[in-house]
Amino acid sequence: MPRSDHSSDSSNASYESDEDYRLAQKEWNESLEELQQLLLVLLLPWVGKYFGRRCSYWLYDRYTRIGLGKSFFMGEKPLAWSFFSR
């Protein structure tokens, strides 16, 4: 009979360690999700701001060089124009 008590103690210990492992894994996954959300909230607006400003500076420079006409949207030298100029 002491043997069965001993085996039940070891099974309870393994059950508790499995529960602890599952709980720790769940907390770890929740922490990773929170970190991912935090990075998205902080990093995404910063990256959008950076590329938005870069694009606006490039467009403003293009506007000051070319003006707002067909060449602004089609390119300085449209592709069809280069075929006819040969």
trRosetta pair geometry for C-beta under 8 A, 3 or more apart (Angstrom, degrees):
i j d omega theta_ij theta_ji phi_ij phi_ji
1 4 5.8 -49 -155 30 43 108
1 5 6.8 42 150 -16 68 102
2 5 5.5 -54 -152 37 41 114
2 6 6.2 44 150 -23 70 104
3 6 5.6 -54 -150 34 33 113
3 7 6.4 29 154 -16 66 105
4 7 5.7 -52 -144 38 34 109
4 8 6.3 33 155 -18 65 105
5 8 5.8 -56 -146 38 31 109
5 9 6.4 35 152 -22 64 104
6 9 5.7 -51 -151 32 31 113
6 10 6.7 27 153 -15 64 103
7 10 5.8 -52 -149 37 35 108
7 11 6.3 34 152 -18 66 105
8 11 5.6 -52 -144 38 35 111
8 12 6.2 38 153 -21 66 104
9 12 5.7 -53 -147 37 31 111
9 13 6.3 32 152 -21 64 105
10 13 5.5 -50 -146 35 34 113
10 14 6.4 31 155 -16 65 103
11 14 5.8 -52 -145 39 33 107
11 15 6.2 38 151 -23 64 106
12 15 5.5 -53 -146 36 32 114
12 16 6.3 32 154 -19 65 104
13 16 5.8 -53 -148 36 30 109
13 17 6.4 26 154 -15 64 106
14 17 5.7 -53 -144 40 34 108
14 18 6.2 38 153 -21 65 104
15 18 5.7 -53 -148 36 30 111
15 19 6.3 31 152 -18 64 105
16 19 5.5 -52 -147 37 33 112
16 20 6.2 35 152 -20 65 105
17 20 5.4 -48 -144 37 35 114
17 21 6.2 40 152 -23 64 103
18 21 5.5 -51 -146 34 32 113
18 22 6.4 32 154 -17 64 104
19 22 5.7 -53 -147 37 31 110
19 23 6.2 30 154 -18 65 108
20 23 5.7 -56 -146 39 30 111
20 24 6.1 29 155 -18 66 107
21 24 5.8 -55 -145 39 29 109
21 25 6.2 29 155 -19 64 108
22 25 5.7 -55 -145 38 29 111
22 26 6.3 31 155 -21 64 106
23 26 5.7 -53 -147 35 30 112
23 27 6.4 28 155 -16 64 106
24 27 5.8 -55 -147 39 31 110
24 28 6.2 35 152 -23 65 107
25 28 5.5 -52 -146 35 31 114
25 29 6.4 31 155 -18 64 104
26 29 5.9 -54 -148 36 30 109
26 30 6.4 29 153 -17 63 107
27 30 5.7 -55 -148 38 32 112
27 31 6.3 35 153 -22 65 105
28 31 5.7 -54 -149 35 30 112
28 32 6.5 30 152 -18 64 104
29 32 5.7 -52 -148 35 33 112
29 33 6.5 34 153 -19 64 104
30 33 5.7 -53 -149 36 33 112
30 34 6.4 33 153 -18 65 105
31 34 5.7 -54 -148 37 32 111
31 35 6.3 32 153 -18 65 106
32 35 5.6 -54 -146 38 32 112
32 36 6.3 35 154 -21 65 105
33 36 5.6 -53 -147 35 31 113
33 37 6.4 30 155 -17 64 105
34 37 5.8 -55 -148 38 31 110
34 38 6.3 34 153 -21 64 107
35 38 5.6 -53 -146 35 32 114
35 39 6.4 32 155 -18 65 104
36 39 5.9 -53 -149 36 30 109
36 40 6.4 29 153 -17 63 107
37 40 5.7 -55 -147 38 32 111
37 41 6.2 31 155 -19 66 107
38 41 5.8 -56 -146 37 30 109
38 42 6.3 10 160 -2 65 112
39 42 6.2 -67 -141 49 28 98
39 43 5.0 2 174 0 71 125
40 43 6.4 -54 -108 49 20 95
40 44 5.2 19 -171 -20 60 123
41 44 7.1 -21 -96 31 9 106
41 45 7.6 -1 173 -3 42 109
42 45 7.3 -79 -169 38 21 98
42 46 6.8 8 154 -11 60 119
43 46 5.7 -67 -152 41 34 111
43 47 6.1 29 159 -18 73 109
44 47 6.0 -55 -142 37 29 107
44 48 6.2 28 159 -17 64 109
45 48 5.6 -57 -144 41 32 113
45 49 6.1 36 157 -23 67 106
46 49 5.7 -53 -147 35 29 112
46 50 6.4 31 153 -21 63 106
47 50 5.6 -52 -148 34 32 114
47 51 6.4 18 160 -6 66 108
48 51 6.3 -61 -142 45 28 99
48 52 5.8 31 159 -22 65 114
49 52 5.7 -57 -140 39 25 114
49 53 6.3 23 161 -16 62 107
50 53 6.2 -61 -153 36 23 105
50 54 6.4 22 153 -18 62 110
51 54 5.4 -51 -143 37 36 116
51 55 6.2 36 157 -19 67 105
52 55 5.9 -55 -147 37 28 109
52 56 6.3 24 156 -17 64 108
53 56 5.7 -56 -143 39 32 109
53 57 6.3 33 157 -20 66 104
54 57 6.0 -54 -149 34 28 109
54 58 6.5 26 153 -16 62 108
55 58 5.7 -57 -149 38 31 111
55 59 6.2 28 155 -16 67 108
56 59 5.7 -53 -142 40 33 109
56 60 6.1 32 157 -19 66 106
57 60 5.8 -54 -143 38 29 109
57 61 6.3 30 156 -19 63 107
58 61 5.8 -55 -149 37 28 111
58 62 6.4 29 152 -18 63 107
59 62 5.5 -54 -147 38 33 113
59 63 6.2 37 152 -22 66 105
60 63 5.5 -51 -146 35 33 115
60 64 6.4 30 155 -17 66 103
61 64 5.9 -54 -146 37 31 107
61 65 6.4 24 156 -13 64 109
62 65 5.9 -61 -147 41 29 107
62 66 5.8 -14 171 17 69 116
62 72 6.5 116 140 -142 107 81
63 66 6.8 -71 -124 54 20 82
63 67 6.9 49 -169 -121 56 13
63 68 6.2 8 -139 -63 94 84
63 72 6.6 37 -100 -128 63 128
66 69 7.2 -127 147 39 94 90
66 71 5.2 -139 -171 106 125 111
66 72 5.1 162 104 -82 129 74
66 76 6.3 -128 -100 -100 126 84
67 71 7.6 57 61 62 84 108
67 72 6.6 -113 92 -54 47 115
68 72 5.3 -20 -129 -14 40 162
69 72 5.7 123 49 -2 46 99
70 73 6.4 -73 -160 47 38 95
70 74 5.2 -2 163 11 79 124
70 78 7.6 -30 140 -51 110 129
71 74 6.1 -66 -115 58 29 91
71 75 6.7 -65 -160 92 63 30
71 76 5.5 46 -176 -122 112 36
71 77 7.9 21 -136 -54 106 29
71 78 7.5 -114 -109 -39 68 89
74 78 4.7 -11 144 -92 124 105
75 78 5.6 135 62 -88 100 49
75 79 7.3 58 52 -30 147 74
77 81 5.9 -126 -177 77 70 126
77 82 6.1 72 148 -58 111 101
78 81 4.5 95 66 -1 86 108
78 82 7.5 -154 96 -9 49 82
79 82 6.0 -53 -158 27 36 110
79 83 7.3 35 149 -18 64 101
80 83 5.8 -53 -159 29 40 113
80 84 6.8 28 151 -11 69 107
81 84 6.0 -62 -151 41 35 105
81 85 6.2 32 156 -24 69 113
82 85 5.9 -55 -140 33 32 112
82 86 7.8 54 158 -42 57 88
83 86 6.7 -39 -173 -4 34 112
